[in-house]
Amino acid sequence: MVVLVDVKNCVAEVGKIREELIGIKRDIESLANGKDDQKKEKDETTRRFWSFGPKHWPPPLSTSVGGIRRIYGFQVHSPLTAFDGK
């Protein structure tokens, strides 16, 4: 059996395949880095939200609750003053 092979073309094809694999490897690495960057950005956003939010929520929240109580006439009684003891 005689096999005729063009070695020069085979080496060129192997080189092309190797370059494509290197490009694919770089794409995978950039996707992995992008995923890490996205996670860091999400963590930073969450951190900023919680550093701003809870400290500044009580005044508007209490004002809103107080306004709703006033509009609808809700009264809050202490358990000790709710009954006259009778």
Backbone bond lengths (Angstrom), bond angles and torsions (degrees), N, CA, C in turn:
res aa  C-N    CA-C-N  psi(-1)  N-CA   C-N-CA  omega(-1)  CA-C   N-CA-C  phi
1 M - - - 1.431 - - 1.529 108.36 -
2 V 1.278 114.21 129.05 1.456 120.65 -178.17 1.539 107.87 -112.92
3 V 1.306 114.71 128.45 1.458 120.28 179.15 1.520 107.59 -117.41
4 L 1.303 113.94 123.46 1.459 118.83 177.96 1.528 107.90 -100.51
5 V 1.303 115.34 121.32 1.457 120.51 -175.96 1.524 108.64 -126.87
6 D 1.291 114.83 135.32 1.458 120.17 175.03 1.529 106.80 -94.54
7 V 1.317 115.98 96.01 1.460 122.45 -173.78 1.526 111.11 -62.48
8 K 1.308 115.74 -38.29 1.458 119.82 -177.44 1.541 110.65 -61.68
9 N 1.335 117.34 -44.64 1.464 121.25 178.47 1.530 111.43 -68.28
10 C 1.327 117.21 -36.57 1.476 120.30 178.58 1.525 110.61 -64.06
11 V 1.320 117.36 -42.91 1.459 121.21 178.89 1.529 109.94 -64.45
12 A 1.329 116.79 -39.51 1.464 120.61 178.59 1.534 110.66 -64.38
13 E 1.325 117.25 -42.09 1.468 121.18 178.63 1.528 111.34 -65.31
14 V 1.318 116.65 -40.98 1.463 120.49 177.81 1.534 109.81 -62.74
15 G 1.319 116.64 -39.80 1.462 120.95 177.36 1.522 111.34 -62.98
16 K 1.331 117.39 -41.37 1.467 121.38 178.32 1.530 110.60 -64.06
17 I 1.322 115.08 -43.92 1.471 119.54 179.27 1.525 110.02 -62.82
18 R 1.320 117.20 -41.36 1.467 121.31 179.37 1.527 110.45 -62.15
19 E 1.333 117.38 -42.59 1.462 120.61 178.84 1.532 111.22 -65.23
20 E 1.323 116.60 -39.41 1.463 119.85 176.99 1.527 110.97 -63.33
21 L 1.327 116.73 -41.39 1.465 120.31 178.50 1.526 111.43 -64.72
22 I 1.333 116.50 -38.39 1.465 119.74 176.96 1.523 109.80 -63.49
23 G 1.337 116.79 -41.68 1.467 120.45 177.48 1.517 111.83 -63.17
24 I 1.322 117.21 -41.63 1.463 121.20 178.06 1.524 110.05 -64.20
25 K 1.331 116.83 -41.08 1.466 120.57 178.76 1.523 110.50 -61.59
26 R 1.338 117.26 -42.72 1.471 120.76 178.07 1.521 111.05 -63.33
27 D 1.340 116.69 -39.98 1.465 120.27 178.22 1.528 110.94 -61.42
28 I 1.321 116.13 -43.92 1.466 120.85 179.52 1.526 110.49 -63.34
29 E 1.327 116.49 -42.54 1.466 119.78 178.72 1.525 111.22 -64.44
30 S 1.337 117.02 -40.18 1.465 119.26 179.81 1.529 110.78 -68.02
31 L 1.341 117.05 -35.54 1.460 119.36 175.73 1.528 111.02 -64.91
32 A 1.313 116.51 -41.54 1.459 120.43 178.25 1.526 110.23 -63.63
33 N 1.338 117.25 -42.82 1.464 120.60 178.33 1.526 110.45 -66.10
34 G 1.327 117.06 -38.59 1.459 120.84 177.96 1.516 111.46 -63.81
35 K 1.323 116.14 -38.54 1.460 120.97 177.73 1.527 110.29 -63.89
36 D 1.337 116.69 -42.42 1.466 120.95 177.95 1.534 110.21 -64.31
37 D 1.341 116.26 -42.34 1.464 119.75 179.28 1.518 110.76 -63.88
38 Q 1.321 116.77 -39.95 1.457 120.96 179.50 1.532 110.45 -64.20
39 K 1.333 117.25 -41.04 1.466 121.07 178.51 1.527 110.38 -65.06
40 K 1.347 117.39 -42.53 1.461 120.59 178.50 1.526 110.50 -62.66
41 E 1.331 117.08 -40.56 1.462 120.87 179.73 1.529 110.88 -64.86
42 K 1.334 116.11 -41.12 1.468 120.20 178.44 1.530 110.31 -64.25
43 D 1.329 116.73 -43.59 1.461 120.76 178.73 1.531 110.83 -62.00
44 E 1.335 116.92 -40.94 1.455 121.00 179.12 1.525 111.04 -65.38
45 T 1.327 116.74 -41.13 1.460 120.71 178.36 1.527 110.24 -63.38
46 T 1.318 116.92 -43.91 1.461 121.29 178.70 1.527 110.57 -62.77
47 R 1.317 116.31 -42.55 1.466 120.65 179.89 1.531 110.31 -62.92
48 R 1.327 116.10 -44.05 1.470 119.22 179.87 1.521 111.21 -65.00
49 F 1.320 116.93 -39.42 1.458 120.34 179.24 1.518 110.53 -60.82
50 W 1.327 116.19 -49.07 1.459 119.39 -176.66 1.524 112.01 -73.36
51 S 1.320 117.55 -23.60 1.467 117.89 176.99 1.524 110.49 -75.88
52 F 1.314 117.92 -27.24 1.460 120.81 179.10 1.522 111.91 -91.21
53 G 1.317 116.66 -46.29 1.446 122.17 -166.85 1.514 118.16 -60.90
54 P 1.293 120.67 -69.69 1.465 121.72 -168.40 1.523 114.82 -59.66
55 K 1.319 118.62 -31.54 1.450 119.84 -179.80 1.527 111.15 -66.90
56 H 1.310 117.63 -29.39 1.451 121.71 -173.55 1.525 113.36 -103.57
57 W 1.314 118.63 0.67 1.463 121.41 -178.19 1.523 114.58 -81.80
58 P 1.317 121.14 -36.53 1.473 119.34 -173.68 1.522 115.31 -56.68
59 P 1.345 121.10 -46.03 1.468 117.39 -179.04 1.535 113.76 -60.71
60 P 1.335 119.88 -50.31 1.464 117.47 179.07 1.527 112.49 -64.80
61 L 1.327 116.42 -35.03 1.460 119.74 -179.55 1.532 110.50 -67.05
62 S 1.318 117.00 -45.29 1.461 119.12 -179.51 1.527 110.54 -67.66
63 T 1.323 116.87 -34.98 1.458 120.30 177.35 1.523 110.33 -65.08
64 S 1.324 116.17 -42.99 1.468 120.33 179.17 1.525 110.97 -64.03
65 V 1.307 117.23 -45.70 1.464 120.83 179.94 1.518 110.06 -63.84
66 G 1.327 117.15 -42.20 1.461 120.60 178.29 1.521 111.71 -63.17
67 G 1.327 116.60 -40.06 1.457 120.15 177.97 1.514 112.42 -64.73
68 I 1.317 116.12 -41.47 1.476 120.50 178.70 1.523 109.53 -64.66
69 R 1.335 116.64 -42.63 1.472 119.55 178.53 1.525 110.54 -61.31
70 R 1.319 116.43 -40.20 1.463 120.22 -178.47 1.529 111.15 -69.34
71 I 1.325 117.02 -42.43 1.465 120.70 -179.22 1.522 110.97 -63.55
72 Y 1.323 116.63 -46.80 1.463 120.19 -175.30 1.527 113.15 -91.81
73 G 1.299 118.02 -1.68 1.450 121.38 175.66 1.512 114.62 74.18
74 F 1.335 117.83 25.29 1.456 119.05 176.87 1.520 108.85 -70.97
75 Q 1.291 114.65 138.78 1.447 118.86 174.86 1.510 108.40 -121.80
76 V 1.290 115.00 137.26 1.449 120.21 179.31 1.522 107.19 -108.00
77 H 1.301 116.06 122.99 1.451 121.46 -179.52 1.507 109.54 -108.76
78 S 1.275 114.81 144.23 1.446 120.27 172.36 1.521 107.94 -72.12
79 P 1.308 118.67 145.53 1.471 119.95 179.20 1.531 112.79 -59.74
80 L 1.332 117.49 -27.78 1.450 119.93 -177.97 1.538 112.10 -77.84
81 T 1.321 118.03 -28.16 1.450 120.58 -178.30 1.523 112.61 -101.02
82 A 1.313 118.48 -0.40 1.458 121.34 -177.67 1.529 111.47 -71.12
83 F 1.305 116.54 -29.10 1.467 120.70 -178.77 1.527 109.03 -120.83
84 D 1.284 115.56 146.62 1.463 119.70 179.04 1.528 111.80 -83.97
85 G 1.267 116.91 2.30 1.453 120.14 -178.40 1.508 112.75 87.12
86 K 1.293 117.54 11.15 1.485 121.18 -178.39 1.487 110.68 -93.85
